[in-house]
Amino acid sequence: MAESSNCFYCREDLGGKRFVRNEGRPVCIRCHTKFCANSCAECRRPIPVESKELSHKGRYWHEECFRCAKCYKPLAKEPFSTKDDRIMCGKCCSREDAPRCHGCYKALLPGTESVEYKGNSWHDECFTCFNCKRPIGSLSFLSKGTDVYCSPCHDKKFAKHCVCCKKAITSGGVNYQDQPWHSHCFVCSSCSKPLAGTSFTNHQDQVFCVDCYKTSVAKKCSGCQNPITGFGKGVNVVNYEGSSWHEYCFNCKRCSLSLSNKRFVAKGGDILCADCSEK
């Protein structure tokens, strides 16, 4: 400050009064505030000479207006950063630059436990099962579309269920008559031997292994007295008056001629060809 006679703007006599020089010209305090003072970038009001002025990259603030644009913390004596022409404290700037949680959309700050999956990130506590809403954490999970499920919920909601035990089939399994089974549930109705990958047959809606079917279920051939299983050579069967034969056992009692698809005569419990029956 220095003494002068008149204010450059209002021509008021400055004798004995406080004033400032602006570009070498004396200006009273009132006119300096009105015509010369910098405008605050925050409140847009002039910054008078009585106020402390802060500046950064060609912009000016009242000391009390220089604060974080997000949390409004005063930054006159604190470290700060700029983002998109906004003044921010270090913490808020970190939040602004941090990736966003795909669950709550809040910032994933450095050091925060998080989960990354298919290009997205979650807070550990936000990465939850779509069905039960429990955090998945270190548990195994499966996805369906864009949703993730813990294994129990995925099995309950999407897995096939065994027609025998009604529990979910999580791997493998057997499909029989369009119905799913666990491999260990698909067993012989008689001896409980697993039937997956083996030969078996169905009798009255029950499944049997070959051995149990032979001994417990199959009819006996009236010719050889062995079981008629329907497997191998015994696929074709001849039935006559309550008795059954393997096709290859249905022969003339006397000449052993095969009578399959031929005329025959039953005489005294024996099956004879037409020629032998006349002798």
KEMAR-134773 format. One record per atom (N, C-alpha, C): residue in one letter; z, y, x negated. Coordinates in steps of 0.02 Angstrom, whole numbers, padded with zeros to 5 digits, always signed. Atoms other than C-alpha are relative to their C-alpha. Example, Ala and Ser with C-alpha at 12.3 -4.5 7.8 and 13.67 -1.06 7.14 Angstrom:
<rs>
A+00000-00059-00045A+00390-00225-00615A+00000+00060-00045S-00003-00059+00042S+00357-00053-00684S+00037+00055+00039
</rs>
This chain:
<rs>
M+00000-00059-00042M+00000+00000+00000M+00000+00062-00044A+00000-00064+00035A-00026+00180-00050A+00001+00056+00051E-00004-00057-00045E-00006+00351+00025E-00069+00032+00009S+00062-00034-00015S-00151+00440+00112S+00012+00048+00057S-00009-00052-00051S-00180+00576+00238S-00013-00025+00070N+00019+00019-00068N-00270+00501+00388N-00028-00071+00002C+00029+00067-00012C-00314+00327+00461C-00075+00005+00008F+00073-00002-00002F-00499+00289+00441F-00026-00007+00071Y+00024+00012-00068Y-00512+00234+00624Y+00027+00051+00051C-00028-00043-00052C-00391+00336+00731C+00016+00071-00025R-00011-00065+00032R-00373+00484+00609R+00072+00022+00005E-00071-00018-00003E-00184+00479+00633E+00024+00017-00070D-00029-00021+00064D-00088+00567+00496D+00045-00056-00025L-00037+00056+00027L-00018+00431+00384L+00057+00021-00046G-00052-00023+00045G+00104+00538+00291G+00066-00033+00015G-00065+00033-00006G+00263+00438+00262G-00001-00065+00041K+00005+00061-00041K+00197+00289+00365K-00032-00057-00040R+00030+00058+00032R+00149+00111+00316R-00072-00006+00021F+00071+00011-00014F-00035+00076+00303F-00027-00048-00052V+00033+00044+00048V-00156-00038+00214V-00069+00029-00015R+00068-00021+00016R-00320-00011+00127R-00048-00058+00016N+00052+00048-00016N-00473-00100+00193N-00065+00025-00028E+00059-00021+00036E-00624-00090+00079E+00009+00070-00029G-00016-00063+00033G-00537+00056-00008G+00018+00056+00047R-00015-00053-00048R-00507+00152+00153R+00067-00010+00031P-00066+00007-00030P-00334+00188+00224P-00006-00015+00075V+00001+00019-00071V-00300+00105+00391V+00072-00010+00022C-00068+00010-00025C-00142+00114+00496C+00009-00072+00022I-00015+00070-00017I-00055-00048+00542I-00032-00018+00067R+00027+00015-00066R-00109-00038+00724R-00075-00011-00002C+00074+00005+00004C-00293-00010+00684C-00021-00059-00043H+00017+00058+00041H-00292-00142+00549H+00001-00064+00042T-00004+00058-00044T-00234-00270+00677T-00058-00001+00049K+00052-00004-00051K-00363-00209+00801K-00070-00010-00028F+00068+00000+00025F-00516-00190+00689F-00013-00043-00062C+00011+00031+00065C-00488-00276+00522C+00030-00069-00009A-00036+00062+00011A-00370-00423+00539A-00044-00061+00016N+00034+00062-00015N-00436-00601+00532N+00027-00030+00065S-00021+00033-00062S-00432-00699+00696S+00024-00070-00015C-00028+00068+00010C-00328-00858+00703C-00048-00051+00029A+00046+00053-00023A-00438-01014+00716A+00029-00041+00057E-00032+00039-00052E-00311-01090+00835E+00008+00040+00064C-00015-00038-00061C-00254-00955+00957C-00049+00056+00014R+00052-00052-00005R-00399-00833+00926R+00027+00071+00001R-00028-00067+00002R-00279-00686+00915R-00002+00027-00072P-00001-00028+00068P-00279-00565+00766P+00063-00019-00038I-00058+00015+00042I-00164-00603+00621I+00022+00066-00032P-00020-00065+00026P-00068-00440+00588P+00030-00006-00070V-00026+00001+00069V-00006-00390+00416V+00072-00022-00002E-00070+00021+00000E+00172-00427+00471E+00007-00077+00001S-00003+00073-00006S+00128-00613+00497S-00025-00032-00064K+00025+00038+00057K+00104-00742+00362K-00066-00033+00019E+00067+00026-00015E-00078-00792+00354E-00016-00059-00046L+00022+00059+00038L-00143-00963+00300L-00076-00006+00007S+00073+00006-00003S-00325-00995+00256S-00022-00067-00031H+00029+00062+00027H-00433-01149+00224H-00074+00000+00016K+00072+00003-00007K-00620-01156+00195K-00028+00053+00047G+00028-00056-00037G-00655-00984+00267G+00028+00010+00070R-00032-00010-00065R-00543-01000+00419R+00073+00019-00011Y-00067-00030+00007Y-00374-00919+00453Y+00044-00020+00058W-00048+00019-00051W-00216-00962+00548W+00064+00041-00008H-00070-00019+00003H-00048-00890+00594H+00038-00060-00029E-00039+00055+00028E+00082-00993+00501E+00022-00049+00055E-00025+00043-00054E+00151-01059+00667E-00057-00036+00037C+00057+00032-00033C-00026-01104+00727C-00032-00054-00044F+00030+00048+00046F-00069-01208+00574F+00037-00066+00007R-00034+00063-00016R-00023-01379+00644R-00052-00053+00015C+00045+00058-00011C-00096-01553+00672C-00030+00004+00070A+00035-00004-00064A-00226-01556+00810A+00018-00058+00047K-00017+00058-00041K-00160-01725+00871K+00074+00000+00021C-00072+00005-00015C+00030-01723+00858C+00036+00067-00001Y-00027-00069+00001Y+00056-01534+00835Y+00056+00010-00051K-00050-00008+00053K+00165-01558+00682K-00020+00061-00043P+00015-00058+00044P+00178-01393+00581P-00021-00025-00070L+00027+00024+00063L+00076-01413+00421L+00000+00053-00055A+00001-00053+00050A+00110-01250+00327A+00025-00024-00068K-00029+00025+00062K+00212-01345+00198K-00010-00075-00008E+00011+00072+00001E+00141-01520+00225E-00072-00015-00022P+00069+00020+00015P-00012-01616+00159P-00039-00006+00065F+00041+00005-00060F-00157-01613+00281F-00072-00019-00019S+00071+00016+00009S-00338-01666+00303S-00039+00033+00057T+00042-00027-00054T-00485-01603+00405T-00048-00055+00023K+00047+00047-00030K-00592-01706+00523K-00035+00035+00058D+00039-00035-00051D-00731-01630+00627D+00028+00070+00014D-00027-00068-00004D-00660-01456+00590D+00069+00004+00031R-00068+00000-00025R-00489-01509+00654R+00048-00013-00058I-00053+00009+00049I-00332-01497+00548I+00045-00057+00024M-00042+00057-00019M-00232-01660+00547M+00049-00017-00055C-00047+00027+00049C-00078-01729+00464C-00028-00067-00026G+00025+00061+00031G-00103-01881+00352G+00004-00059+00047K-00009+00057-00044K-00036-02003+00481K-00052-00001+00056C+00048-00003-00055C-00147-01943+00623C-00072-00009-00024C+00067+00009+00028C-00299-01937+00510C-00014-00074-00013S+00008+00071+00010S-00269-02118+00463S-00012-00037+00065R+00010+00029-00066R-00256-02163+00647R-00072+00012+00024E+00067-00020-00024E-00418-02070+00683E-00054-00042-00034D+00051+00037+00038D-00514-02163+00547D+00007-00075+00007A-00014+00072-00002A-00436-02333+00580A-00043-00034+00054P+00035+00038-00053P-00531-02469+00677P+00045-00007+00061R-00036+00004-00063R-00481-02491+00858R+00010-00073+00021C-00016+00066-00026C-00395-02643+00934C-00044-00014+00060H+00044+00018-00056H-00514-02735+01052H+00039-00013+00063G-00041+00013-00058G-00367-02766+01167G+00028+00063+00032C-00033-00061-00026C-00268-02603+01185C-00038+00064-00018Y+00041-00057+00022Y-00397-02489+01101Y+00038+00052-00040K-00036-00044+00045K-00263-02410+00993K-00018-00015-00072A+00020+00007+00071A-00284-02386+00805A+00034-00059-00033L-00028+00053+00042L-00259-02531+00686L+00014+00032-00068L-00018-00036+00061L-00165-02443+00547L+00004-00047-00059P-00006+00041+00060P-00166-02506+00367P+00068-00034-00003G-00063+00037+00004G-00034-02640+00342G+00020-00034+00065T-00016+00031-00064T-00033-02690+00526T-00029-00070+00003E+00025+00068-00007E-00048-02876+00560E-00053-00001+00055S+00055-00001-00048S-00214-02904+00647S-00040-00065-00004V+00043+00058-00005V-00339-03037+00698V-00072+00024+00005E+00071-00016-00005E-00527-03028+00670E-00037-00062+00026Y+00038+00056-00029Y-00645-03136+00775Y-00064+00026+00029K+00067-00019-00024K-00832-03119+00806K-00012+00075-00004G+00015-00070+00012G-00839-02944+00734G+00047+00049+00033N-00050-00043-00032N-00692-02875+00835N+00069-00011-00031S-00068+00003+00028S-00512-02839+00784S+00051+00011+00055W-00055-00007-00047W-00348-02853+00879W+00066+00008-00039H-00069+00007+00024H-00165-02815+00846H+00019-00073+00011D-00022+00069-00006D-00081-02983+00820D+00026-00015+00070E-00029+00012-00065E+00014-02962+00983E-00049+00011+00058C+00051-00012-00052C-00144-02909+01078C-00051-00057+00005F+00047+00056-00001F-00244-03065+01034F+00032-00056+00040T-00034+00045-00046T-00190-03164+01186T-00048-00045+00037C+00039+00045-00042C-00251-03308+01293C-00020+00035+00064F+00026-00033-00059F-00360-03245+01435F+00035-00025+00063N-00029+00031-00060N-00272-03363+01556N+00076+00012+00005C-00073-00005-00004C-00085-03366+01514C+00027+00063-00031K-00018-00065+00029K-00083-03199+01419K+00050-00005-00058R-00046+00007+00056R+00026-03270+01280R-00037+00013-00066P+00032-00010+00065P-00009-03214+01100P-00019-00066-00032I+00024+00063+00029I-00112-03346+01012I+00028-00010-00070G-00030+00005+00065G-00045-03307+00839G-00036-00050-00044S+00029+00050+00045S-00073-03456+00724S-00023-00063+00038L+00020+00058-00039L-00112-03576+00868L-00076-00007+00000S+00073+00010-00006S-00285-03653+00888S-00022+00028+00067F+00026-00028-00062F-00396-03576+01020F-00075-00015+00006L+00071+00009-00013L-00569-03591+01098L-00025+00059+00041S+00028-00056-00038S-00685-03463+01173S-00047-00025+00055K+00046+00013-00055K-00782-03461+01335K-00032+00068+00017G+00030-00066-00007G-00907-03318+01340G+00033+00048-00048T-00035-00049+00042T-00814-03165+01276T+00076-00009+00003D-00072+00010-00009D-00642-03233+01325D+00025-00056-00047V-00030+00052+00042V-00524-03333+01214V+00058-00032+00038Y-00052+00039-00035Y-00406-03469+01275Y+00039-00041-00051C-00039+00048+00040C-00263-03563+01194C-00024-00070+00020S+00026+00067-00013S-00303-03748+01183S+00025-00031+00066P-00022+00029-00064P-00190-03802+01329P-00034+00030+00060C+00032-00033-00057C-00265-03673+01447C-00075-00017+00004H+00071+00017+00000H-00443-03712+01392H-00010-00071+00027D+00005+00068-00024D-00415-03898+01421D+00012-00004+00075K-00017+00002-00071K-00336-03867+01590K-00055+00030+00043K+00049-00037-00040K-00472-03749+01648K-00071-00028-00005F+00070+00017+00011F-00632-03819+01572F-00013-00074-00018A+00013+00069+00023A-00609-03996+01501A-00006-00048+00059K+00002+00053-00049K-00655-04152+01598K+00067-00036+00000H-00064+00035-00006H-00505-04251+01661H-00012-00074+00014C+00008+00072-00004C-00488-04438+01644C+00015-00023+00072V-00009+00024-00068V-00508-04527+01812V+00060-00047+00005C-00057+00047+00000C-00369-04647+01759C+00067+00037-00005C-00065-00032+00012C-00227-04540+01687C+00002+00073+00024K+00005-00069-00025K-00288-04370+01755K+00011+00053-00053K-00010-00049+00053K-00260-04288+01586K-00068+00021-00030A+00063-00027+00027A-00390-04181+01495A-00027-00044-00056I+00034+00036+00054I-00517-04267+01383I-00023+00052-00051T+00014-00052+00050T-00519-04160+01226T-00053-00021-00050S+00052+00023+00046S-00634-04269+01121S-00021-00071+00019G+00025+00067-00014G-00742-04424+01137G+00000-00014+00075G-00002+00019-00070G-00716-04515+01301G-00058-00045+00018V+00050+00046-00026V-00820-04635+01405V-00020+00023+00069N+00025-00017-00067N-00930-04598+01555N-00024-00064+00033Y+00020+00061-00035Y-00944-04741+01680Y-00005+00015+00074Q+00015-00014-00071Q-01023-04727+01853Q+00014+00074+00016D-00007-00072-00007D-01026-04537+01830D+00072+00025+00003Q-00070-00021+00003Q-00838-04530+01801Q+00025-00004-00072P-00023-00002+00069P-00752-04481+01638P+00066-00038-00010W-00060+00038+00018W-00621-04589+01551W+00018+00016-00073H-00018+00005+00070H-00521-04578+01391H-00021-00069-00025S+00019+00066+00028S-00579-04717+01275S+00058-00049+00005H-00058+00046-00002H-00401-04787+01272H+00021-00016+00072C-00016+00015-00070C-00392-04783+01463C-00051-00047+00032F+00053+00043-00027F-00555-04877+01492F+00009-00070-00028V-00021+00066+00026V-00485-05054+01472V-00013-00054+00052C+00008+00058-00043C-00506-05228+01544C+00057-00004+00051S-00051+00002-00053S-00415-05246+01711S+00047-00060-00008S-00041+00059+00009S-00347-05414+01655S+00041+00001-00064C-00036+00005+00064C-00302-05408+01469C+00013+00068-00033S-00009-00069+00026S-00305-05216+01441S-00035+00012-00066K+00040-00011+00061K-00427-05233+01296K-00046+00060+00010P+00046-00057-00006P-00521-05068+01264P-00073-00024+00006L+00068+00023-00013L-00699-05085+01329L-00054+00046-00028A+00050-00047+00027A-00783-04934+01247A-00040-00033-00055G+00043+00029+00052G-00932-04995+01146G-00008-00075+00004T+00005+00073-00006T-00919-05175+01209T-00035-00018+00066S+00028+00024-00064S-01000-05280+01347S+00056-00011+00050F-00050+00010-00052F-00906-05284+01511F-00037-00005+00067T+00031+00004-00066T-00939-05313+01695T+00048+00024+00053N-00040-00027-00055N-00879-05243+01860N+00004-00052+00056H-00010+00046-00056H-00805-05351+01998H+00049+00032+00049Q-00042-00030-00051Q-00737-05275+02159Q+00035+00062-00026D-00024-00065+00026D-00719-05104+02077D+00050-00005-00057Q-00041+00008+00060Q-00626-05174+01928Q-00045-00021-00057V+00041+00017+00058V-00695-05189+01752V+00036-00054-00041F-00028+00056+00038F-00671-05346+01646F-00040-00009-00064C+00035+00020+00061C-00711-05393+01467C-00034-00067+00014V+00038+00062-00010V-00829-05540+01448V+00045-00061+00004D-00044+00059+00001D-00691-05665+01406D+00040-00007+00064C-00042+00004-00061C-00580-05619+01554C-00043-00012+00062Y+00044+00012-00057Y-00727-05616+01672Y-00018-00075+00004K+00016+00072+00001K-00773-05793+01617K+00057-00042+00027T-00058+00043-00016T-00598-05863+01636T+00032+00015+00067S-00038-00020-00059S-00532-05765+01785S-00042+00016+00062V+00038-00026-00057V-00675-05705+01893V-00064-00040+00013A+00067+00028-00008A-00843-05789+01862A+00001-00068+00036K+00010+00066-00031K-00903-05934+01970K-00019-00050-00054K+00019+00053+00047K-00927-06101+01883K-00068-00030+00022C+00065+00031-00013C-01102-06173+01869C+00010-00072+00023S-00006+00069-00027S-01117-06333+01975S-00035-00050-00045G+00035+00045+00045G-01229-06403+01839G+00040-00012-00064C-00033+00008+00065C-01141-06371+01672C+00075+00014+00002Q-00071-00016-00010Q-00971-06315+01741Q+00025+00059-00043N-00019-00061+00038N-00972-06162+01627N-00005+00062+00045P+00002-00060-00042P-00943-05986+01695P-00071+00030+00003I+00063-00037-00008I-01092-05892+01766I+00018+00074-00010T-00022-00068+00018T-01067-05725+01679T-00049+00054+00016G+00051-00052-00009G-01231-05636+01709G-00021+00031-00065F+00018-00025+00067F-01245-05607+01520F-00049-00049-00032G+00043+00042+00041G-01377-05673+01400G-00047-00042+00042K+00045+00046-00036K-01470-05828+01464K+00020-00008+00073G-00024+00012-00068G-01362-05832+01620G-00009+00058+00047V+00011-00058-00043V-01433-05676+01699V-00021-00022+00070N+00026+00022-00064N-01527-05769+01836N+00042-00057+00028V-00046+00048-00032V-01424-05870+01960V-00034-00028+00063V+00023+00032-00061V-01469-05994+02097V+00060-00017+00043N-00055+00014-00047N-01355-06003+02250N-00027-00044+00057Y+00021+00045-00055Y-01364-06144+02378Y+00061-00031+00032E-00054+00028-00040E-01241-06188+02515E+00068+00004-00034G-00066-00013+00029G-01091-06111+02430G+00008-00019-00072S-00004+00017+00071S-01129-06178+02256S-00048+00044-00039S+00040-00043+00043S-01204-06085+02109S-00019-00037-00064W+00025+00030+00062W-01306-06135+01956W-00029+00054-00045H+00043-00039+00044H-01372-06052+01803H-00072-00021+00017E+00069+00017-00016E-01559-06044+01830E-00025-00059-00044Y+00023+00054+00045Y-01585-06156+01678Y+00037-00066+00012C-00035+00062-00017C-01460-06283+01748C-00021-00029+00068F+00020+00023-00066F-01542-06297+01919F-00060-00048-00008N+00051+00050+00015N-01638-06459+01879N+00008-00061+00044C-00002+00064-00037C-01682-06621+01964C+00049-00048-00034K-00051+00045+00027K-01539-06744+01945K-00029-00060-00036R+00030+00060+00028R-01658-06886+01901R-00048+00014-00058C+00051-00011+00052C-01804-06815+01802C+00011+00063-00041S-00018-00063+00035S-01723-06652+01744S-00053+00054+00004L+00049-00053-00011L-01871-06549+01806L+00034+00063+00025S-00028-00063-00023S-01826-06368+01825S-00024+00014+00071L+00016-00012-00070L-01819-06328+02010L+00001+00073+00020S+00001-00072-00015S-01812-06139+01996S-00067+00019+00030N+00060-00022-00036N-01937-06069+02121N-00045-00059+00021K+00037+00058-00023K-01989-06248+02172K+00036-00032+00060R-00029+00037-00056R-01962-06357+02324R+00048-00054-00027F-00049+00051+00021F-01810-06471+02311F+00032-00030+00062V-00034+00035-00055V-01708-06590+02416V+00071-00015-00022A-00070+00017+00013A-01518-06607+02424A+00015-00067+00031K-00013+00067-00025K-01468-06789+02440K+00065-00026-00031G-00063+00028+00024G-01290-06853+02427G+00034+00042-00054G-00031-00044+00050G-01230-06701+02329G-00043+00013-00060D+00045-00011+00057D-01375-06712+02207D-00060+00043+00022I+00060-00041-00010I-01522-06593+02191I-00059-00038-00031L+00057+00039+00024L-01688-06685+02177L-00066+00038+00012C+00067-00030-00011C-01868-06630+02156C-00033-00040+00057A+00034+00032-00058A-01989-06676+02297A-00022-00071-00017D+00024+00067+00018D-02061-06825+02201D+00057-00050-00004C-00056+00047+00009C-01893-06902+02153C+00035-00015+00066S-00033+00011-00064S-01826-06881+02329S-00034-00054+00042E+00037+00049-00039E-01963-06998+02396E+00002-00070-00031K-00003+00066+00034K-01930-07138+02272K+00061-00039+00021
</rs>
